[in-house]
Amino acid sequence: EREVTVLQTGQAEYNWQVPNFTKPKKEDLIVYEVLIRDFDADRNFQDLIDKIDYFRNLKINAIELMPVMEFEGNESWGYNTSFHMALDKFYGTETKFKEFIDLCHQNGIAVILDLALNHAFGRSPMVRMWMLDDDNNGWGEPSSENPYFNENATHSYGVGSDFDHSSLRTQNYTERVIKHWIENFKIDGFRWDLTKGFTQNCTSGDEGCTNAYQQDRVDILKAYADYSWGLDETHYVIFEHLGGDSEEQQWANYRLGDAVPKGIMMWSEMWNDYKNLANGSASNFDGMGHLAHGFTEKRTLGYPESHDKDRIMYEMITFGNGGSGYTLNTALTRMSALGAVTIPIPGPKMLWHFADLGMDNSIWLCSDGVTVNSDYDGNNDGDCKLDTKPQPQWTEMWLDDPNRNQIYNDWARINSLKVNEDVFEGNYSINSGTLTPRIYIWDDALPANMLKNVVILANFSNTSQDIVPDFPYDGPWYDLMDDTGSTSISVLDTTDPITIASGGFRIYGNAIPETLSNPSLEVNNGLKIYPNPVESTFSINKTIDGLQVYDITGKLIKSFDGTFEKGHDFDISELTQSIYFIKIKNSSGEIQSAKLIKI
């Protein structure tokens, strides 16, 4: 097998509908991790384009694609990359990929690429130009003369051929890769795979050295972040390091004082803790927040599931309930509660695709859709971890299954609250280590009539529990999962217990949130209405190309056509007192919406 390079002149430029996308704030990110191969039947970019409503209605604001660069073979997770600046043709064309990115940006969704620059695989010309090829077949490992690669990995997690990031040639190549995706594809950020491998100080068998603080990788990875921010000062930099806090603090706290605050987001794997909790075992999940890691700002990208761990649904059905396993519907119910104690914790969060529908395929499920074959079963017959997975979420129409759809709707509501309510950028405390965890979120700087205090209660025991809420003060507390704002409790004693069924949860707030309740319209960051409530006229904080006013059912009530500068007065004096929603198209081509109250 050999590669062929094709040069095509005179290619038509892609016509970007959103040339300058305004990214969601790091603190508000809800990242949806996707493996295109296992997302839909055709396994290509068009599948993602066709499912944009699925992403939009889930209210996520970023999609992270597992590697799409040219990799070995056709079906892969993508980490066996050979050509870091070429799209893998299995997924589609460059034009189609740009169309997907552009469509995401039109819907307020950032696009992040998973980037494996710790290594390259054997088809890489940089390996093959300087390699050991004793049998003269055109393949081999890097030789000592190779200016890009180490002969042997200088860390304990070696895969493929190990890049030497102390080499100026490797650094130049890495910067070319960064620039290519940012400038040519308007990529919003990178998730850097296996950053522990960016050291030259260790050996392939020394895990202690690899996991210890290494100044050389701290420095080189800061330099790569600097280069990225030099091209795009709002670029997301995410490291999959999974290392010690002292080293991760060097990146998370880096350049926070810039006019546009930086700081590198660090993957925080919380699978074991949340898996245990879902299974009915008390577990401490404080690491979901930045405070547990000693970060100055909210740069912990926490997640309960990822591509690299088994499905929590599978774990619950197989091992939950003291080992006897939960029924499917019981496990599905507990997934909504799992979202309630993960997503709202201030700071960026990540969801693995179809966890929001209760995906219960094991990571070890083979491509036949039946056999579960792990490398832990003692059979020594390999495993199916990397196998292409079946897609029951579409073939079995899970969105029409009320038990699975409930997770999707619950998580969408929680996502919407997190993205749109300022309090979720505030302070927090986590009371975990129990089957009835409590989370408190607050921002004392917000006005008293706004949502400024949130109390989250959940019950992961197998029986109904009376949970002491310890509300910060008495008065009305609203059920934030009710988007009509009509469900509340009157708290006279802040310690009066609240009964929550097994697998249930509550999210209470001191005020009715401003979050858009109409599912047909979407709220995006940054759109502000003033004054609000409105008596006769209102203005917004953006220059726009048209504005529409909808009633609470989604019916178009009034339309303002044309281009309007920031601060323009829109007259709605003839409208009756009610709740409305405005939808605008800003100067970047993005569609944004917000709730308006007419008095």
C-alpha positions in Angstrom: 0.0 0.0 0.0 1.4 3.4 -1.0 0.2 7.0 -1.0 -0.5 9.2 -3.9 -0.5 13.0 -3.6 -2.9 14.9 -5.9 -2.5 18.7 -6.5 -5.5 20.4 -7.9 -5.2 24.0 -9.0 -8.1 26.5 -9.4 -10.2 25.0 -6.6 -13.3 27.1 -5.8 -13.1 28.9 -2.5 -15.7 27.9 0.1 -18.3 30.6 0.7 -18.4 30.8 4.5 -21.8 31.9 5.8 -20.3 32.7 9.2 -16.8 34.1 8.5 -16.2 35.2 12.1 -17.8 32.9 14.6 -18.2 34.1 18.2 -17.3 31.2 20.4 -19.1 30.2 23.6 -17.3 31.1 26.7 -15.0 28.4 28.1 -17.0 28.4 31.3 -20.2 27.7 29.5 -19.0 24.9 27.2 -21.0 21.7 26.8 -18.9 19.6 24.5 -20.5 16.7 22.6 -17.8 14.1 21.8 -18.5 12.3 18.5 -16.9 9.4 16.6 -18.2 9.8 13.1 -17.7 6.2 12.3 -20.3 5.1 14.9 -22.6 8.1 14.7 -24.9 7.2 11.8 -25.3 4.6 9.0 -23.2 6.4 6.3 -20.4 7.3 8.7 -19.6 10.6 7.1 -19.8 14.4 7.4 -23.2 14.4 5.7 -24.6 12.3 8.5 -23.6 15.1 11.0 -25.1 17.8 8.7 -28.4 15.9 8.5 -28.6 15.6 12.3 -27.9 19.3 13.1 -31.4 19.5 14.7 -30.4 16.6 17.1 -27.4 18.7 18.3 -29.3 21.9 18.4 -32.3 20.6 20.3 -29.9 19.0 22.9 -28.7 22.5 23.6 -25.0 21.6 23.4 -22.7 24.4 22.2 -19.6 22.5 21.0 -18.9 19.3 19.1 -15.6 17.5 19.5 -14.8 15.2 16.7 -12.5 12.2 17.3 -9.6 12.4 14.8 -10.7 13.1 11.2 -7.1 13.3 9.9 -5.9 10.6 7.5 -5.4 7.4 9.5 -4.4 3.8 8.9 -7.2 1.8 7.2 -10.8 3.1 6.8 -12.5 2.3 10.1 -10.7 3.5 13.2 -11.0 5.7 16.2 -8.5 7.9 14.2 -5.6 8.1 16.7 -3.4 6.1 14.3 -2.9 9.2 12.2 -0.4 9.2 9.3 -1.1 12.6 7.7 -2.1 15.3 10.1 -3.1 17.9 7.5 -5.2 15.7 5.3 -8.8 14.7 6.0 -9.5 11.0 6.0 -11.4 10.5 2.7 -13.6 7.9 4.3 -15.5 10.7 6.1 -16.0 13.0 3.0 -14.5 15.9 1.2 -13.0 19.1 2.5 -15.9 21.1 1.1 -18.4 18.9 2.9 -16.4 19.2 6.2 -16.4 23.0 5.8 -20.2 22.9 5.2 -20.6 21.0 8.5 -18.4 23.5 10.4 -20.2 26.4 8.9 -23.6 24.9 9.7 -22.5 24.4 13.3 -21.4 28.0 13.5 -24.8 29.2 12.2 -26.3 27.3 15.1 -24.0 28.6 17.8 -22.0 25.4 18.0 -18.2 25.4 18.1 -16.2 22.6 16.4 -13.2 21.1 18.2 -10.8 18.6 16.7 -9.1 15.7 18.5 -5.5 16.0 17.5 -3.0 13.2 18.0 0.4 14.9 17.7 2.2 12.7 20.2 2.9 10.2 17.4 2.4 9.3 13.7 2.0 5.9 12.1 4.2 4.2 9.6 2.7 5.6 6.4 3.9 9.0 7.4 6.6 10.2 4.9 8.5 11.7 7.9 8.9 8.2 9.3 9.7 6.5 6.0 12.4 9.0 4.8 14.6 8.1 7.8 13.8 4.5 8.9 15.2 1.1 9.7 14.2 -1.1 6.8 16.2 -4.3 7.1 14.0 -6.3 4.8 13.8 -3.6 2.2 10.0 -3.6 1.9 9.5 0.1 2.3 8.4 0.0 6.0 10.2 0.3 9.3 10.8 2.2 12.5 12.5 5.6 12.7 16.3 5.5 12.6 18.7 7.4 14.8 19.1 9.9 11.9 15.4 10.8 11.9 15.0 14.5 12.7 11.3 14.2 13.7 11.0 11.0 15.7 12.6 9.2 18.6 13.9 5.7 17.9 12.0 4.6 21.0 9.2 6.3 22.9 10.5 8.6 25.7 7.4 7.9 27.8 5.4 4.8 28.9 2.4 5.2 26.6 4.1 4.8 23.3 2.0 4.1 20.2 3.1 4.4 16.6 6.3 6.4 16.0 7.0 8.8 18.8 7.5 12.5 17.9 10.6 14.2 19.4 9.0 17.6 20.4 12.4 19.0 21.3 13.3 19.0 17.6 12.8 22.3 15.8 11.6 20.4 12.8 8.9 18.7 14.8 7.9 22.0 16.4 7.7 23.6 12.9 5.5 20.7 11.7 3.2 20.9 14.7 2.7 24.7 14.1 1.9 24.0 10.4 -0.7 21.5 11.5 -2.2 24.0 14.0 -2.3 26.8 11.4 -3.8 24.6 8.7 -6.9 23.7 10.6 -7.5 27.1 12.2 -7.0 29.2 9.1 -8.3 26.9 6.4 -11.2 25.3 8.3 -12.0 27.8 11.0 -11.6 25.1 13.7 -12.4 26.6 17.1 -10.1 24.4 19.2 -8.1 21.3 19.6 -8.2 18.5 22.2 -4.5 17.4 22.4 -4.4 13.7 22.8 -1.9 12.0 25.2 0.0 15.1 26.3 2.0 13.0 28.7 4.0 11.8 25.7 5.4 15.3 25.0 8.5 14.8 27.2 12.0 13.6 26.3 12.9 12.8 29.8 11.6 9.2 30.3 11.8 5.7 28.9 9.1 3.5 27.5 9.1 1.3 30.6 9.2 4.1 33.3 5.6 4.9 34.1 6.6 6.7 37.3 8.7 9.2 35.3 6.0 9.6 32.7 3.4 10.5 35.3 5.7 12.8 37.2 6.0 16.5 36.6 8.2 17.2 33.5 9.3 20.7 32.9 10.1 20.1 29.2 6.6 19.2 28.3 5.1 22.0 30.4 7.2 24.4 28.3 6.7 22.9 24.8 2.9 22.6 25.3 2.7 26.2 26.5 4.6 27.2 23.4 2.1 25.4 21.2 -0.8 27.0 23.1 0.9 30.4 22.5 1.1 29.8 18.8 -2.5 28.8 18.6 -3.6 31.9 20.5 -1.4 34.0 18.2 -3.6 32.8 15.3 -6.9 33.0 17.2 -6.9 34.6 20.7 -10.2 32.8 21.6 -9.0 29.4 20.4 -9.8 26.5 22.8 -6.8 24.5 24.0 -7.7 21.3 25.7 -5.2 18.7 27.0 -5.9 15.1 27.7 -3.2 14.8 30.3 -4.9 13.0 33.2 -1.8 13.7 35.3 -0.9 15.3 38.6 -2.5 18.6 39.7 0.8 20.4 40.1 1.7 20.0 36.4 -1.9 20.6 35.2 -2.0 23.8 37.2 0.8 25.2 35.0 -1.4 25.0 32.0 -4.8 25.7 33.5 -3.6 28.9 35.2 -1.5 30.0 32.2 -2.2 33.6 30.8 -5.4 34.1 32.7 -4.5 37.7 33.1 -4.6 38.4 29.4 -7.1 41.0 28.0 -8.8 37.9 26.6 -8.3 35.4 29.4 -6.6 32.2 28.3 -6.0 29.1 30.5 -5.8 25.6 29.1 -8.8 23.3 29.7 -7.8 20.0 31.3 -9.7 16.8 30.7 -10.9 15.5 34.0 -12.0 11.9 33.8 -14.6 11.0 36.5 -15.9 7.8 35.0 -15.1 5.5 37.9 -16.7 7.9 40.5 -19.9 8.4 38.5 -20.1 4.8 37.5 -20.0 3.7 41.1 -22.6 6.3 42.1 -24.9 5.2 39.3 -24.4 1.6 40.4 -25.6 2.5 43.9 -22.3 2.9 45.7 -21.4 6.2 47.4 -18.6 8.0 45.6 -16.8 11.3 45.7 -17.0 13.3 42.5 -15.5 16.6 43.7 -13.0 16.4 40.9 -15.7 17.4 38.5 -14.9 21.0 39.5 -11.8 23.1 39.2 -11.4 23.7 43.0 -10.4 20.1 43.7 -7.5 20.5 41.3 -6.2 23.9 42.6 -7.0 25.7 39.4 -7.5 29.5 39.6 -10.4 29.6 37.1 -12.8 27.1 35.7 -10.6 25.1 33.4 -11.6 21.6 34.3 -13.3 19.9 31.4 -15.1 17.2 33.4 -17.0 14.2 32.1 -18.6 11.0 33.4 -18.1 9.1 30.1 -15.8 9.2 27.1 -14.9 7.1 24.1 -12.2 5.4 26.2 -14.4 4.0 28.9 -17.4 1.6 29.1 -20.9 2.9 29.0 -22.3 3.7 32.5 -25.6 2.3 31.3 -23.9 -1.0 30.5 -22.3 -0.9 33.9 -25.6 -0.3 35.7 -27.4 -3.1 33.8 -24.5 -5.6 34.4 -23.1 -4.7 37.8 -25.5 -2.2 39.5 -27.8 -2.8 42.4 -25.3 -4.7 44.4 -24.2 -6.8 41.5 -27.5 -8.1 40.4 -27.9 -5.4 37.8 -30.6 -2.8 37.3 -33.4 -3.3 34.8 -33.1 -1.3 31.6 -35.8 1.2 32.5 -34.4 1.7 36.1 -31.0 2.4 34.6 -32.4 4.9 32.1 -34.1 6.8 34.9 -30.8 7.1 36.8 -29.2 8.7 33.7 -31.3 11.8 34.1 -30.1 12.1 37.7 -26.5 11.6 36.5 -26.8 14.6 34.2 -28.2 16.7 37.1 -25.0 16.1 39.2 -22.5 16.5 36.4 -23.6 19.2 33.8 -24.5 22.1 36.1 -21.3 22.1 38.1 -19.6 25.4 37.0 -17.0 25.0 34.3 -16.9 23.2 30.9 -18.3 19.7 30.6 -18.3 16.9 28.0 -20.9 14.3 27.0 -20.0 11.2 25.0 -22.4 10.7 22.0 -25.7 9.1 22.8 -25.2 9.0 26.6 -28.2 11.4 26.3 -30.3 8.5 25.0 -29.0 5.9 27.5 -26.6 4.1 25.1 -26.0 0.7 26.7 -23.7 -0.9 24.2 -20.5 -2.0 25.9 -17.2 -0.6 24.7 -16.3 -4.2 24.2 -19.2 -5.0 21.9 -18.1 -6.6 18.7 -19.2 -5.5 15.2 -21.7 -8.4 15.1 -23.7 -6.5 17.7 -24.0 -9.5 19.9 -20.6 -10.6 21.2 -19.0 -8.8 24.2 -15.3 -9.6 24.2 -13.0 -7.6 26.4 -9.3 -8.0 27.1 -10.2 -8.6 30.8 -12.2 -11.8 30.3 -9.3 -14.2 30.5 -9.7 -15.7 27.1 -6.6 -14.1 25.6 -8.5 -13.8 22.3 -8.2 -10.1 21.8 -11.0 -7.6 22.3 -13.6 -5.6 20.4 -12.9 -2.2 22.0 -12.1 -0.6 18.6 -14.7 -2.4 16.6 -17.3 -0.5 14.6 -20.5 -0.4 16.8 -24.1 -0.9 15.8 -26.4 2.1 15.9 -29.7 1.1 17.7 -30.3 4.8 18.5 -31.6 5.2 14.9 -32.6 1.7 13.8 -34.7 1.3 17.0 -35.9 5.0 16.9 -34.8 5.8 20.5 -36.0 9.3 20.3 -39.6 7.9 20.2 -38.9 5.7 23.2 -40.3 7.8 26.2 -37.8 6.4 28.7 -34.8 7.3 26.5 -36.3 10.5 25.2 -36.7 11.6 28.8 -33.0 11.6 29.3 -32.5 13.6 26.1 -35.1 16.2 27.2 -33.9 16.4 30.8 -30.3 16.9 29.7 -31.4 19.5 27.1 -33.1 21.4 29.8 -30.1 21.3 32.1 -27.8 22.2 29.2 -30.0 25.2 28.4 -29.9 26.4 32.0 -26.1 26.1 32.2 -25.4 27.9 28.9 -27.8 30.8 29.5 -28.1 31.5 33.2 -25.2 33.6 34.6 -25.3 31.8 38.0 -23.7 28.7 36.5 -20.5 30.7 36.0 -20.5 31.4 39.8 -19.3 29.7 42.9 -20.2 26.2 44.0 -19.8 23.5 46.6 -20.2 19.8 46.1 -21.4 17.5 48.9 -20.6 14.1 47.5 -19.3 10.8 49.0 -22.9 9.8 49.7 -25.8 8.2 47.7 -27.8 11.5 48.2 -25.3 14.1 46.9 -26.1 17.8 47.1 -24.7 20.6 44.9 -24.9 24.3 45.7 -24.3 27.0 43.1 -24.5 30.7 43.7 -23.4 34.2 42.5 -23.9 36.9 45.1 -23.1 39.6 42.6 -26.4 39.0 40.7 -29.5 41.0 41.5 -31.9 39.6 44.1 -34.7 39.2 41.5 -32.5 37.1 39.2 -31.6 33.4 39.4 -28.6 33.6 41.8 -28.9 30.5 43.9 -29.3 26.9 42.8 -29.7 23.8 44.9 -29.4 20.3 43.4 -30.5 17.2 45.2 -30.3 13.6 43.9 -31.0 10.1 45.2 -28.9 7.2 43.9 -29.9 4.8 46.6 -32.4 2.0 45.9 -35.2 3.4 48.1 -37.0 6.7 48.4 -35.0 9.1 50.6 -35.9 12.2 52.7 -33.1 14.6 51.8 -32.3 17.7 53.9 -31.9 20.5 51.3 -30.2 23.2 53.5 -31.6 25.9 51.3 -29.5 29.1 51.8 -32.7 31.0 52.8 -36.5 30.6 53.0 -39.2 31.7 50.6 -40.3 30.4 47.2 -37.9 27.9 45.4 -38.7 27.1 41.8 -38.3 23.7 40.1 -35.9 24.7 37.3 -36.8 21.6 35.3 -40.3 23.1 34.7 -39.7 25.5 31.9 -43.0 27.2 32.5 -41.9 28.4 35.9 -45.2 27.3 37.5 -43.8 24.6 39.9 -42.4 25.9 43.2 -42.3 25.1 46.9 -42.7 27.5 49.8 -39.7 27.0 52.2 -40.4 28.0 55.8 -37.6 25.9 57.3 -34.5 25.5 55.1 -33.9 22.1 56.7 -37.3 20.5 56.1 -36.6 17.3 54.2 -37.7 16.7 50.6 -38.7 13.2 49.5 -37.0 12.1 46.4 -37.7 8.7 44.8 -34.9 6.3 44.0 -33.0 7.5 40.9 -34.7 10.9 41.1 -33.4 14.4 41.4 -34.4 18.1 41.9 -32.9 21.3 40.7 -34.3 24.3 42.6 -33.6 28.0 42.1 -34.5 31.1 44.0 -36.1 32.7 40.9 -37.7 31.8 37.6 -34.9 31.6 35.0 -34.7 33.7 31.9 -33.8 30.6 29.9 -35.8 30.2 26.7 -38.6 27.7 27.3 -39.9 27.4 23.7 -38.1 24.3 22.3 -38.5 25.6 18.7 -36.3 28.6 19.4 -32.7 28.6 20.6 -30.9 30.9 23.0 -27.3 31.7 22.2 -24.6 33.5 24.1 -24.3 37.2 24.2 -27.8 38.5 23.0 -29.2 41.0 25.5 -32.5 42.9 25.5 -32.9 46.2 27.4 -35.1 47.0 29.1 -36.7 43.7 29.8 -39.5 43.6 30.9 -40.7 45.9 28.1 -43.5 48.5 28.2 -43.4 49.8 24.6 -39.9 49.8 23.0 -36.7 47.8 23.5 -33.2 47.7 22.1 -30.6 44.9 21.8 -26.8 44.9 22.1 -26.0 43.8 18.5 -26.1 45.1 14.9 -28.5 42.7 13.2 -30.1 41.8 9.9 -33.7 41.4 10.8 -35.7 40.6 14.0 -38.8 38.4 14.5 -41.1 38.3 17.5 -42.8 35.0 18.4 -45.4 34.1 21.0 -44.9 31.3 23.5 -46.4 28.8 21.1 -43.8 29.7 18.4 -46.2 31.7 16.2 -44.6 34.6 14.4 -46.3 37.8 15.8 -44.2 40.6 14.3 -41.2 41.0 12.0 -38.7 43.9 11.6 -37.0 43.6 8.2 -33.7 45.3 7.3 -30.4 46.1 9.0 -30.5 47.7 12.4 -27.6 49.1 14.4 -27.0 48.2 18.0 -29.3 50.3 20.2 -32.1 50.7 17.7 -35.5 51.0 19.3 -38.0 48.3 18.4 -41.6 49.3 19.1 -44.0 46.6 20.3 -46.4 48.8 22.1 -49.4 47.2 20.3 -48.6 43.7 21.7 -50.5 42.4 24.7 -48.8 41.6 28.0 -47.2 38.2 27.7 -44.0 36.3 27.3 -42.5 36.5 23.8 -39.3 35.4 22.1 -37.2 37.3 19.7 -35.0 35.7 17.0 -32.3 37.7 15.2 -29.6 37.1 12.7 -26.4 38.9 13.7 -23.7 40.4 11.4 -21.8 37.1 11.5 -24.7 35.2 10.1 -25.5 33.4 13.4 -29.1 32.9 14.5 -29.7 33.9 18.2 -32.8 34.1 20.4 -33.9 35.4 23.7 -36.9 35.7 25.9 -38.8 39.1 26.1 -41.5 40.0 28.7 -44.1 42.5 27.6 -45.8 44.4 30.5 
